[in-house]
């Protein structure tokens, strides 16, 4: 099985690392793929793709079978559904897509949403007990496509970006050093 975790990772926090390590332990995938959004993604304060990729590489440097994909950085990106198709076809293994509550609720706005939902399996990361209810409410016909993993996670990329000095403890030391070295997020 392949686990695919998409997101901005702007920057990767200890929460991202906890999710990664928890899923490695629970699912023991043959490959864990991170898909950072491309630099053209419409998100404020998004640092360049190469920096986010480098920080993910630092976060996963002691793990085997990890791929930091540039599929969303390619100009021909056609949505998560196409990315998942690519990984299923390339590796000939089942794929599960990892997402948080924000993306879980936003799925209807994704490219080829119907096919994405009906043809794929998901792991929803639940920080506050809302994911299971969201799945029951918004996706009742596809609830068997979701695994829900409850984690008590406090750190967030947004909180760090809002006050990098105050929230340094949300970032691993190696990533924090990278951020300071490259003067990212206003530091």
GIVEN-V666291 format. One line per field, one symbol per residue. ss: DSSP state (H for helix, E for strand, L for the rest). A space follows every 50 residues. Layout:
ss: ???
This chain:
ss: LEEEEEELLLLLLHHHHHHHHHHHHHHLLLEEEEEELLLLLLLLLLLLHH HHHHHHHHHLLLLLLEEEELLLLLLLLLLHHHHHHHHHHHHLLLEEEEEE HHHHHHHHHLLLHHHHHHHLEEEEEELLLLHHHHHHHHLHHHHHHEEEEE LLLLLLHHHHHHLLLLLHHHLLHHHHHHHHHLLHHHL
